[in-house]
Amino acid sequence: MRNPRLAESTATSTGLDAWRGFKGQEWRDHVATRDFIALNRTEYTGNEEFLVEPTERTKKVWAAVQELQKAERENGGVLAVSSDVGSAILAHAPGYIDQENEICVGLQTDAPLKRSIHPNGGLRMVEMGLEEYGFPALDEKIVDIYTHYRKTHNQGVFDVYDPEIMACRRSGVITGLPDAYGRGRIIGDYRRVALYGTDFLIADKKREKADSDCKPFSEDIIRIREELSEQIRALKELTEMAKGYGFDISKPAATGLEAAQWTYFGFIASAKEANGAATGIGRITAFLDIYIQRDLDEGRITEAEAQEIIDQLVIKCRILRYLRTLDFDALFSGDPTWVTIAFAGMCLDGRSMVTKTDFRLLHTLDNLGTSPEPNLTILWSDKLPEGFKHYATRMSIQTSAIQFENDELLRNAWGDDCCIGCCVSPQAQGKQMQYFGARANLAKTLLYAINGGVDELSGETVAHGFEPVTSEYLDYDEVFEKFEKMETWLCETYVRAMNAIHYMHDKYAYERLMMALHDRDVLRTMAFGLAGVSLVADSLSAMKYAKVKVIRNEKGIAVDYEVEGDFPKFGNNDDRVDQMAAKLTESFMNKLRSQAIYRNAVPTQSILTITSNVVYGNKTGNTPCGRKKGEPFPPGANPCSGRDTKGFIAAGASLSKLPYEHNQDGISWTANLTQQALGKEAGEQVVNLSNCLDGFCSAGGYHINVNVLDRDMLIDAMENPANYPELTIRVSGYAVNFTRLTREQQLDVINRTFHKVA
């Protein structure tokens, strides 16, 4: 039965001019979402007093979801899987949570929390996911198709990998490569569906394709023509999918509810044909606010209905699911999907991008309770309106569900319509896409330099042609020279792996609809990553300012180190070691820049670990700074746990020295504070956190996860998880339910530095 609320909404928009009252002409003639937003948004400089509680409809929908989430947890983490059909835009019939009360509709499959499968990415991963979570084996027809007739992305990649790449994967010096799962981090400009309708977008793609008619067909031209044809098909399938829910999205959205629905249809249809680790929705608040504010001005909706649109859109973002394996969960724990929404920030015209809908989005944390998804990402500037800054920091202290990124760095590099993919990865929405590439283990690379390419744990020679350090004590200059050479070898191997992965992903698992919602001539970046930067900086500091004695096993492999004396440690605003860390990232990035990159993509790098810092710890032996084998790495660019002893501000000062120009895919810092560190009273804490964020960003700091938590509470949550079903914390680049982490990961969080003074 059709939802009467939706029928009413559609009826009232019939005959309306979708663009009534909107300013500007250029965006009407060709796709230019950013220009439309800049001309038509309404900046809001007030506070949160206008916000309202959820509607009864929203409460009923959310209650139904909570029951499903409970059943999902009781079923071992996966509620149901659609294992009889490969996921695609039109693979499943329409599905609903509570059709009577949903005002924003559309699911990945035909039922909420029912996961789809993506065999074109890799058959084995699907089979393992089903087996590990106790579901019946994959449908035999699908196995037959992807065994005998259709090659997968995973098979293509491993067909071309060379022995060095395989050795690096095995040893853990490179981990998390998207060679068995989808690459993710690509964000379509889903707002285009609402602003233009699919007829306009299809015509625009046909125009882009016609530009190369009757011209020489080089390999590049042939490929882009085929891709554009696939994009056009995907847009037509999107239109058909929406019809199944009773909507004609061939024309532009005419109301706020339709704008949210059209935008969401573009997002969920894209998610249906891709299984990337990160599935961001982009920068949507200012865009949606334009439509909502027009409806409010016209008297079509009330504030309660405006909030209802955002609440129900957020509910949909909270229930995105993918079938994963246990190995995947070890790297990316807590079942994240990184439905990242970036919001706030400043416009190039000097006004802020803050609207009432930015407040409404944050208010979902009250109306629906705290949740890791969507991944709420505030683009912070000291120029943001004070009312918003204080509301944002209050909600951050209350929920630990928000991350902050430096808007000035992002705006200067990528423009004022920049969004975030995954955790810290920027891209100009609809004009830029990323080839994601996990991360290299820099600490293990240092150990390879000391051991001449021999793995300190397995004894296997992974990097051939290198001589080990043979002296009893490590000499800084000798080790650094060997480390530089080992980095060069690693970069060359890393790039070969990435080029292979993304060639095959484009060939066998192309994200048709996501790319249909980009410009044809898109800027491509290839995002490499680093883990263990602070470990290497501390190790080099120990060699330079103390003495490090090498302990070797019977085979002559360096397996442990004794540090004699003290040394500067990253995270205490000490230039002696902070500049070492900065130069490490610059050096690695310059080596990447010297390589030939697939499709002429621009190489970038991040300092980010997700929850894989625990896996890295298990795969890396003792390090010269005193860290022991098996101890987790610091998350992201964090100082080593317990070594940042001078407080929150000093740690942030060290982080802000890491140069963004050489780490343009992002620099992640996860900071744990007690409430007392921010002040005695709630109002004081809100203002002080806002001031700290101002100072951090003004000094050049890129990103911060803020956890205002009590260690004793986390210990209790670890022992009594049923008492903390919604306890959310920020980890390296995303939020996660604390009780969904493994015990080892929970202990890692508990053992990190909790700053008691700012």
JOWO-V662844 format. One record per backbone hydrogen bond with DSSP energy under -1.0 kcal/mol. CO is the residue of the C=O (numbers start at 0). NH is the residue of the N-H. Records with the same first field share a line. If there is no record, write none. Layout:
CO->NH  NH
This chain:
2->6
3->7
4->8
5->9
6->10
7->11
8->12
12->15
16->19
18->21
24->27  28
25->29
31->35
32->36
33->37
34->38
35->39
36->40
47->50
54->58
55->59
56->60
57->61
58->62
59->63
60->64
61->65
62->66
63->67
64->68
65->69
66->70
67->71
68->72
69->73
70->74
71->76
72->75
79->114
80->82
82->138
87->90
97->100  101
110->113
114->81
116->86
117->120
119->152
120->153
121->125
122->126
123->127
124->128
125->129
126->130
127->131
128->132
129->134
130->133
138->142
139->143
140->144
141->145
143->147
144->148  149
151->155
152->156
153->157
154->158
156->159  160
161->165
162->166
163->167
164->168
165->169
166->170
167->171  173
172->440
174->438
176->178
181->276
187->189
188->191
190->194
191->195
192->196
193->252
196->200
197->201
198->202
199->203
200->204
201->205
202->206
203->207
204->208
205->209
206->210
208->211
209->212
211->214
215->217
217->221
218->222
219->223
220->224
221->225
222->226
223->227
224->228
225->229
226->230
227->231
228->232
229->233
230->234
231->235
232->236
233->237
234->238
235->239
236->240
237->241
238->242
239->243
241->244  246
242->245
248->197
249->198
254->258
255->259
256->260
257->261
258->262
259->263
260->264
261->265
262->266
263->267
264->268
265->269
266->270
267->271
277->184
283->287
284->288
285->289
287->291
288->292
289->293
290->294
291->295
292->296
293->297
294->299
295->298
301->305
302->306
303->307
304->308
305->309
306->310
307->311
308->312
309->313
310->314
311->315
312->316
313->317
324->328
325->329
326->330
327->331
336->278
337->339
339->280  281
340->376
342->378
344->352
346->349
350->346
353->43
354->358
355->359
356->360
357->361
358->362
360->363
361->364
362->365  366
363->367
373->375
374->340
375->402
376->342
377->404
378->344
379->406
380->383
384->388
385->389
386->390
387->391
388->392
389->393
390->394
391->395
392->396
393->397
394->398
395->399
401->705
402->377
403->703
404->379
405->409
406->410
407->411
408->412
409->413
410->414
416->428
418->426
420->424
424->420
426->418
427->430  431
429->518
430->522
432->524
434->526
438->174
439->441  530
440->444
441->445
442->446
443->447
444->448
445->449
446->450
447->452
449->468
452->461  462
454->458
459->454
471->549
474->478
475->479
476->480
477->481
478->482
479->483
480->484
481->485
482->486
483->487
484->488
485->489
486->490
487->491
488->492
489->493
490->494
491->495
492->496
493->497
494->498
495->499
496->500
497->501
498->502
499->503
500->504
501->505
502->506
503->507
504->508
509->511
510->514
511->515
512->516
514->517
516->188
519->521
522->432
523->601
524->434
525->603
526->436
527->605
528->439
529->607
530->441
531->535
532->536
533->537
534->538
535->539
536->540
537->541
538->542
539->543
540->544
541->545
546->563
547->473
548->561
550->558  559
552->555
556->552
559->550
561->548
563->546
573->576  577
574->578
576->580
577->581
578->582
579->583
580->584
581->585
582->586
583->587
584->588
585->589
586->590
587->591
588->592
591->594
596->599
597->600
601->525
603->527
604->664
605->529
606->667
608->611
610->613
611->615
612->616  632
613->617
614->618
616->629
619->629
622->625
626->622
627->630
634->637
639->642
642->644
646->650
647->651
648->652
649->653
650->654
651->655
653->656
654->657
658->661
659->662
662->665
665->606
667->636
668->704
670->706
671->754
672->708
674->677
680->684
681->685
682->686
683->687
684->688
685->689
686->690
687->691
688->692
689->693
690->694
691->695
692->696
693->697
694->698
695->700
696->699
701->405
703->403
704->670
706->672
709->713
710->714
711->715
712->716
713->717
714->718
715->719
719->722
720->723
723->726
726->737
728->735
730->732
733->730
735->728
736->739
737->740
741->745
742->746
743->747
744->748
745->749
746->750
748->751
754->673
756->647
757->648
